Amino acid sequence: MNKILDIFRRESAVIPVVSIIIGLLLGAIIMLIGGYDPLLAYDSLVAKIFGSSYDFGEALRTIVPLVMCGLAVAIAFRAGLFNIGVDGQIIMGSLGALIVGTKLSLPPLLHALAAIIFGAILGGLWGALIGYIKAKRGINEVITSIMFNFIALYLSHYLIRNFMPQAGTQRSAMIQESASIQIGWLSQLMGGARIHWGFLIAIIAVIFYHIYLNKTKWGYELRAVGFNPDAAQYAGMKVSGVIVRTMFISGVFGGLVGTFEVLGVFKYIAINSVTSGLGFDGIAVALLGGNTALGVLLSGMLIGALTYGSQGMSFGADVPGEIIRMVIGFIIFFVAAPGIVKLFFRPLTNKMKKKV
């Protein structure tokens, strides 16, 4: 019984789980009010994810950028920073991958590796510039990162239209096949799903995130600055250096998302009037995951699965896909308001305490 109580005392683990249950229940209530069958809807959602090897592969492909964006936001959060500019870093990463993928001619493995590294560095430098402005000028990173999103967007438009256009279309030229990171044999095995090496890189990134934060001096400094920058400064830590370094790593995570999308999924960049929005989804992933490595991985898997599975709800139960976005919103709301969640399981814990 004491072990059960201990589990309920671990709010960092219990609150997200309870929030997910509440979110799904509220989603079901909304479906009932709208005249839809929630059981059929959720059954269609699961069937969409696991119904075929193609759908399962595409669900995995949807999860990868969410996990990476969650890491990008989470590492900034741990340093007391709010990187709302991940979308801009994704664009710079995709632009870097596109430049290398279209303009250089290299052997297959080397070409892909060069494109990934250049895109990641470009995304990292874009994030580090935001960190530098914050550290040296004291300008709030939320403002600068939002502005940098649009600068990156329109800079990419200019460069694509003038140096890498695909005639007669609103997109760039295709990358060379030698720069692709798709896993051809696995894609064929999974019915043509766009599986790429970014999945493995995302797992490595999660491991790196955990080790960096919890096992290194730089990670200790990052967490110290996040708790109290003044105390960290008094202890002799270079707060400005920590900020710039953290934003660089955050930008690298975001930049890698862009490289995955260009080299492993679309193989070009479309000229759009808005950013992808993946960076904002990363905020939800980081919050739900509690800014921990395992938490971000699991929350990215959940939100990615719900996002992809919502297509099945639309076709199988005629439920608008926006309802899943509402469910995700409910989940994030209750994670951000733990006091409300505690009301749901407080009677249970009180009863257990009396029995003990």
C-alpha positions as CSV (number, residue, x, y, z in Angstrom):
1,M,0.0,0.0,0.0
2,N,2.8,2.4,0.8
3,K,4.2,1.7,-2.7
4,I,0.9,2.8,-4.2
5,L,0.9,6.0,-2.1
6,D,4.4,6.7,-3.3
7,I,3.3,6.4,-6.9
8,F,0.5,8.9,-6.3
9,R,2.9,11.3,-4.6
10,R,5.1,11.4,-7.7
11,E,3.1,14.3,-9.2
12,S,5.5,14.6,-12.1
13,A,4.4,11.2,-13.3
14,V,0.8,11.1,-12.2
15,I,-0.4,14.5,-13.3
16,P,0.4,13.9,-17.0
17,V,-1.3,10.5,-17.0
18,V,-4.4,11.9,-15.3
19,S,-4.4,14.9,-17.7
20,I,-4.4,12.5,-20.7
21,I,-7.4,10.6,-19.3
22,I,-9.3,13.8,-18.6
23,G,-8.5,15.2,-22.0
24,L,-9.7,12.0,-23.7
25,L,-12.9,12.0,-21.6
26,L,-13.6,15.6,-22.3
27,G,-13.0,14.9,-26.0
28,A,-15.6,12.1,-25.8
29,I,-18.1,14.4,-24.2
30,I,-17.7,17.0,-26.9
31,M,-18.2,14.3,-29.5
32,L,-21.4,13.2,-27.8
33,I,-22.7,16.8,-27.7
34,G,-21.9,17.1,-31.4
35,G,-23.8,13.9,-32.2
36,Y,-20.7,11.7,-32.9
37,D,-19.9,8.3,-31.5
38,P,-16.7,8.7,-29.3
39,L,-16.1,4.9,-29.1
40,L,-16.1,4.6,-32.9
41,A,-14.0,7.8,-33.2
42,Y,-11.2,6.5,-30.8
43,D,-11.4,3.1,-32.4
44,S,-10.9,4.7,-35.8
45,L,-8.0,6.7,-34.4
46,V,-6.2,3.5,-33.2
47,A,-7.0,1.7,-36.4
48,K,-5.5,4.5,-38.5
49,I,-2.2,4.2,-36.6
50,F,-1.9,0.4,-36.5
51,G,-4.2,-0.5,-39.4
52,S,-1.3,-1.0,-41.9
53,S,2.4,-1.0,-42.1
54,Y,2.2,2.2,-44.1
55,D,0.2,4.0,-41.5
56,F,2.4,2.8,-38.7
57,G,5.4,4.1,-40.6
58,E,3.9,7.4,-41.3
59,A,2.8,7.7,-37.6
60,L,6.5,7.2,-36.7
61,R,7.5,9.8,-39.2
62,T,5.0,12.3,-37.6
63,I,6.5,11.6,-34.1
64,V,10.1,12.3,-35.0
65,P,9.8,16.1,-35.5
66,L,7.6,16.5,-32.5
67,V,10.1,14.8,-30.2
68,M,13.0,17.0,-31.6
69,C,10.9,20.2,-31.3
70,G,10.0,19.1,-27.7
71,L,13.7,18.8,-26.9
72,A,14.5,22.2,-28.5
73,V,11.9,23.9,-26.3
74,A,12.6,21.8,-23.2
75,I,16.4,22.5,-23.0
76,A,15.6,26.2,-23.3
77,F,13.0,25.9,-20.6
78,R,15.5,24.3,-18.2
79,A,17.7,27.3,-18.6
80,G,14.9,29.7,-17.9
81,L,14.5,30.6,-21.5
82,F,11.4,30.5,-23.7
83,N,12.4,29.5,-27.2
84,I,9.3,30.3,-29.2
85,G,11.5,30.6,-32.4
86,V,11.9,26.9,-33.1
87,D,9.9,27.3,-36.3
88,G,12.6,29.8,-37.6
89,Q,15.4,27.4,-36.6
90,I,13.5,24.6,-38.5
91,I,13.4,26.8,-41.6
92,M,17.2,27.6,-41.3
93,G,18.0,23.9,-40.9
94,S,15.9,23.0,-43.9
95,L,17.5,25.8,-45.9
96,G,21.0,24.6,-45.0
97,A,20.1,21.0,-46.0
98,L,18.6,22.3,-49.3
99,I,21.7,24.3,-50.2
100,V,24.0,21.3,-49.6
101,G,21.5,18.9,-51.1
102,T,21.1,20.8,-54.4
103,K,24.4,22.7,-54.9
104,L,27.0,20.1,-53.9
105,S,27.8,16.8,-55.6
106,L,29.2,14.3,-53.1
107,P,29.1,10.5,-52.5
108,P,25.8,9.3,-51.1
109,L,26.6,8.9,-47.4
110,L,28.9,11.9,-47.2
111,H,26.4,14.1,-49.0
112,A,23.6,13.3,-46.6
113,L,25.9,13.7,-43.6
114,A,27.2,17.1,-44.8
115,A,23.6,18.3,-45.4
116,I,22.5,17.3,-41.9
117,I,25.5,18.9,-40.2
118,F,25.2,22.1,-42.2
119,G,21.5,22.4,-41.5
120,A,21.9,21.6,-37.8
121,I,24.7,24.2,-37.5
122,L,22.7,26.8,-39.3
123,G,19.7,26.2,-37.0
124,G,22.0,26.4,-34.0
125,L,23.6,29.7,-35.1
126,W,20.1,31.1,-35.6
127,G,19.2,30.1,-32.1
128,A,22.5,31.3,-30.7
129,L,22.0,34.7,-32.2
130,I,18.7,35.0,-30.2
131,G,20.6,33.9,-27.1
132,Y,23.4,36.5,-27.8
133,I,20.9,39.3,-28.1
134,K,19.3,38.2,-24.8
135,A,22.6,37.8,-23.0
136,K,24.3,41.0,-24.2
137,R,21.4,43.4,-24.6
138,G,18.8,42.0,-22.3
139,I,16.1,41.8,-25.0
140,N,13.4,39.3,-24.2
141,E,14.0,36.1,-26.2
142,V,10.2,35.7,-26.9
143,I,10.1,38.9,-28.9
144,T,13.3,38.3,-30.8
145,S,12.6,34.7,-31.5
146,I,9.1,35.5,-32.9
147,M,10.6,38.2,-35.2
148,F,13.4,35.8,-36.3
149,N,10.7,33.3,-37.4
150,F,9.5,35.7,-40.0
151,I,13.0,36.8,-41.0
152,A,13.9,33.1,-41.6
153,L,10.7,32.5,-43.5
154,Y,11.1,35.4,-46.0
155,L,14.9,34.9,-46.2
156,S,14.2,31.3,-47.3
157,H,11.7,32.6,-49.9
158,Y,14.2,35.0,-51.3
159,L,17.0,32.4,-51.6
160,I,14.8,29.7,-53.1
161,R,13.3,32.0,-55.7
162,N,16.6,33.4,-56.8
163,F,19.0,30.5,-56.4
164,M,17.2,27.2,-56.1
165,P,13.8,27.5,-57.9
166,Q,11.8,24.8,-59.5
167,A,10.4,26.5,-62.7
168,G,6.7,26.9,-62.8
169,T,6.1,25.9,-59.2
170,Q,6.0,27.5,-55.7
171,R,8.8,25.4,-54.3
172,S,12.5,24.8,-54.5
173,A,14.4,22.4,-56.8
174,M,14.6,18.8,-55.6
175,I,17.7,17.7,-53.7
176,Q,20.0,15.2,-55.3
177,E,19.3,11.6,-54.5
178,S,22.7,11.2,-52.9
179,A,21.6,13.6,-50.2
180,S,18.5,11.6,-49.3
181,I,18.3,10.0,-45.8
182,Q,15.3,7.9,-46.6
183,I,15.7,4.2,-45.7
184,G,14.7,2.7,-49.0
185,W,14.3,-0.9,-48.1
186,L,12.4,-0.1,-44.9
187,S,10.1,2.3,-46.8
188,Q,9.3,-0.5,-49.3
189,L,8.8,-3.0,-46.5
190,M,6.3,-0.6,-44.9
191,G,4.2,0.1,-48.0
192,G,6.0,3.3,-49.1
193,A,6.0,5.1,-45.7
194,R,8.6,7.9,-45.6
195,I,10.9,6.3,-43.0
196,H,14.3,8.0,-42.7
197,W,17.4,8.0,-40.5
198,G,16.0,10.9,-38.5
199,F,14.2,8.4,-36.3
200,L,17.6,7.0,-35.1
201,I,19.0,10.5,-34.7
202,A,16.0,11.5,-32.6
203,I,16.7,8.6,-30.2
204,I,20.3,9.7,-30.0
205,A,19.2,13.3,-29.3
206,V,17.0,12.1,-26.4
207,I,19.9,10.2,-24.9
208,F,22.2,13.2,-25.4
209,Y,19.7,15.5,-23.8
210,H,19.5,13.4,-20.7
211,I,23.3,12.9,-20.3
212,Y,24.1,16.6,-21.1
213,L,21.6,17.9,-18.5
214,N,22.3,15.4,-15.7
215,K,25.9,14.2,-16.2
216,T,27.9,17.1,-17.4
217,K,29.3,20.3,-16.0
218,W,27.6,22.4,-18.7
219,G,24.3,20.7,-17.9
220,Y,24.7,21.6,-14.2
221,E,25.4,25.2,-15.1
222,L,22.4,25.2,-17.4
223,R,20.1,24.0,-14.6
224,A,21.6,26.4,-12.1
225,V,21.0,29.4,-14.4
226,G,17.4,28.1,-14.9
227,F,16.8,28.0,-11.2
228,N,18.4,31.3,-10.3
229,P,20.7,33.3,-12.7
230,D,21.8,35.7,-10.0
231,A,23.0,32.9,-7.7
232,A,24.7,31.2,-10.6
233,Q,26.5,34.5,-11.5
234,Y,27.5,34.9,-7.9
235,A,28.9,31.3,-7.9
236,G,31.2,32.2,-10.8
237,M,29.2,30.8,-13.7
238,K,29.2,32.8,-16.9
239,V,25.4,33.2,-17.3
240,S,25.7,34.9,-20.7
241,G,27.8,32.0,-22.0
242,V,25.2,29.5,-20.7
243,I,22.4,31.3,-22.4
244,V,24.1,31.5,-25.8
245,R,25.3,27.9,-25.6
246,T,21.8,26.6,-24.6
247,M,20.1,28.5,-27.4
248,F,22.7,27.1,-29.8
249,I,21.8,23.5,-28.7
250,S,18.1,24.3,-28.9
251,G,18.6,25.7,-32.4
252,V,20.5,22.6,-33.4
253,F,17.5,20.4,-32.4
254,G,15.2,22.6,-34.4
255,G,17.6,22.7,-37.3
256,L,17.7,18.9,-37.4
257,V,13.9,18.9,-37.8
258,G,14.3,21.0,-40.9
259,T,17.0,18.7,-42.3
260,F,14.8,15.6,-41.7
261,E,11.8,17.1,-43.5
262,V,13.9,18.1,-46.6
263,L,16.2,15.1,-46.8
264,G,13.9,12.4,-45.6
265,V,10.3,13.4,-46.4
266,F,9.6,16.0,-49.0
267,K,13.1,16.5,-50.7
268,Y,12.3,20.1,-51.4
269,I,11.0,23.3,-49.6
270,A,7.6,24.7,-50.5
271,I,7.2,28.4,-50.5
272,N,4.5,29.0,-47.9
273,S,3.1,32.2,-46.3
274,V,3.3,30.8,-42.8
275,T,5.7,28.6,-40.8
276,S,5.1,24.9,-40.2
277,G,3.9,25.4,-36.6
278,L,5.9,22.4,-35.4
279,G,7.8,24.7,-33.0
280,F,4.6,25.6,-31.2
281,D,3.6,21.9,-31.0
282,G,7.0,21.4,-29.4
283,I,5.9,23.7,-26.5
284,A,3.1,21.3,-25.9
285,V,5.4,18.3,-26.0
286,A,7.9,19.9,-23.6
287,L,5.2,20.9,-21.1
288,L,3.5,17.5,-21.2
289,G,6.9,15.8,-20.8
290,G,7.9,17.9,-17.9
291,N,11.1,18.9,-19.8
292,T,12.7,15.5,-19.1
293,A,14.2,13.3,-21.8
294,L,11.9,10.3,-21.3
295,G,8.9,12.6,-20.8
296,V,9.5,14.5,-24.0
297,L,9.9,11.2,-25.9
298,L,6.7,9.8,-24.5
299,S,4.7,13.0,-25.0
300,G,6.0,13.4,-28.5
301,M,4.8,9.8,-29.3
302,L,1.4,10.6,-27.8
303,I,0.8,13.9,-29.6
304,G,2.3,12.5,-32.8
305,A,0.0,9.4,-32.6
306,L,-3.1,11.6,-31.8
307,T,-2.2,14.0,-34.7
308,Y,-1.8,11.2,-37.3
309,G,-4.6,9.1,-35.9
310,S,-7.1,12.1,-36.2
311,Q,-7.2,11.4,-39.9
312,G,-8.8,8.1,-39.1
313,M,-11.4,9.8,-37.0
314,S,-12.4,12.0,-39.9
315,F,-12.8,9.1,-42.3
316,G,-14.0,6.4,-40.0
317,A,-16.4,8.3,-37.7
318,D,-16.9,11.6,-39.6
319,V,-15.4,13.4,-36.6
320,P,-13.6,16.7,-37.4
321,G,-9.8,16.4,-36.9
322,E,-9.9,19.6,-34.9
323,I,-11.4,17.7,-32.0
324,I,-8.1,16.0,-31.4
325,R,-6.4,19.4,-31.3
326,M,-9.0,20.2,-28.6
327,V,-8.1,17.0,-26.7
328,I,-4.4,17.9,-26.9
329,G,-5.3,21.4,-25.6
330,F,-7.2,19.9,-22.7
331,I,-4.3,17.7,-21.8
332,I,-1.8,20.6,-21.8
333,F,-4.3,22.8,-19.8
334,F,-4.5,20.2,-17.0
335,V,-0.8,19.6,-17.0
336,A,-0.3,23.4,-16.6
337,A,-2.9,23.5,-13.8
338,P,-1.9,20.6,-11.5
339,G,-4.1,21.9,-8.7
340,I,-7.2,21.0,-10.7
341,V,-5.8,17.5,-11.5
342,K,-5.1,16.8,-7.8
343,L,-8.8,17.3,-7.0
344,F,-9.6,14.1,-9.1
345,F,-7.3,11.7,-7.2
346,R,-7.2,13.4,-3.7
347,P,-10.2,11.4,-2.4
348,L,-8.4,8.2,-3.4
349,T,-5.1,9.1,-1.7
350,N,-7.0,10.2,1.4
351,K,-8.8,6.9,1.6
352,M,-5.5,5.0,1.2
353,K,-3.9,7.0,3.9
354,K,-6.8,6.1,6.3
355,K,-6.4,2.4,5.5
356,V,-2.6,2.6,6.2
